[in-house]
Amino acid sequence: MRELVLFLAKSLVDQPDAVQVMETEGPEAIILELSVAPEDMGKVIGKQGRIAKAIRTVVKAATDKNAKPVFVEIQ
């Protein structure tokens, strides 16, 4: 899942080298923390959060049914 979020974020931003995804696995869920360069933040979030919502939807669709839920947080 980490690689999927990394690929999507790098495709959107002007500075793909600044994109980082940290994965934290808890007892009930997996949290992916996405951080990008400050000037690319708007490109990852989008107008009214549409792109961020789309990234979360793609990650949710790619998650197995019986696996832990995966949440994407943008730092």
C-alpha positions as CSV (number, residue, x, y, z in Angstrom):
1,M,0.0,0.0,0.0
2,R,2.9,2.3,0.8
3,E,4.2,2.0,-2.7
4,L,0.8,2.9,-4.2
5,V,0.5,6.1,-2.2
6,L,4.1,7.0,-3.0
7,F,3.5,6.5,-6.8
8,L,0.3,8.5,-6.7
9,A,1.8,11.4,-4.8
10,K,5.0,11.5,-6.9
11,S,2.8,11.7,-10.0
12,L,1.0,14.8,-8.7
13,V,3.8,17.0,-7.3
14,D,6.5,19.2,-8.8
15,Q,9.2,17.9,-6.4
16,P,8.9,14.1,-6.3
17,D,12.1,13.8,-4.3
18,A,10.5,15.5,-1.3
19,V,7.6,12.9,-1.1
20,Q,7.8,10.6,1.9
21,V,5.3,8.0,3.1
22,M,5.7,6.6,6.7
23,E,3.8,3.5,7.5
24,T,2.6,2.8,11.1
25,E,0.9,-0.4,11.9
26,G,-1.4,-0.4,14.9
27,P,-3.5,-3.2,16.5
28,E,-6.6,-2.4,14.5
29,A,-5.4,-0.4,11.4
30,I,-2.5,0.7,9.3
31,I,-1.8,4.4,9.0
32,L,0.1,5.9,6.1
33,E,1.4,9.4,6.7
34,L,2.1,11.3,3.5
35,S,4.4,14.3,3.6
36,V,5.3,16.5,0.6
37,A,7.1,19.8,0.0
38,P,5.1,22.8,1.4
39,E,4.6,24.3,-2.1
40,D,3.1,21.0,-3.3
41,M,0.6,20.6,-0.5
42,G,-2.2,22.1,-2.6
43,K,-1.7,19.7,-5.4
44,V,-2.0,16.7,-3.1
45,I,-5.1,18.0,-1.3
46,G,-6.9,19.6,-4.3
47,K,-9.9,21.9,-4.3
48,Q,-12.1,21.1,-1.3
49,G,-10.0,18.0,-0.7
50,R,-11.1,16.2,-3.8
51,I,-7.6,14.8,-4.7
52,A,-7.0,13.7,-1.1
53,K,-10.4,12.0,-1.0
54,A,-9.6,10.2,-4.4
55,I,-6.2,8.9,-3.0
56,R,-8.0,7.5,0.1
57,T,-10.7,5.9,-2.2
58,V,-8.0,4.2,-4.3
59,V,-6.2,2.9,-1.2
60,K,-9.5,1.6,0.2
61,A,-10.3,-0.1,-3.0
62,A,-6.9,-1.8,-3.2
63,T,-7.1,-3.1,0.4
64,D,-8.1,-6.7,0.9
65,K,-11.5,-7.4,2.4
66,N,-10.2,-9.3,5.4
67,A,-7.1,-7.1,6.0
68,K,-6.7,-4.3,8.5
69,P,-8.2,-1.0,7.2
70,V,-5.7,1.5,5.8
71,F,-5.9,5.2,6.5
72,V,-4.0,7.9,4.7
73,E,-3.1,11.1,6.6
74,I,-1.5,14.1,4.8
75,Q,1.0,15.9,7.0
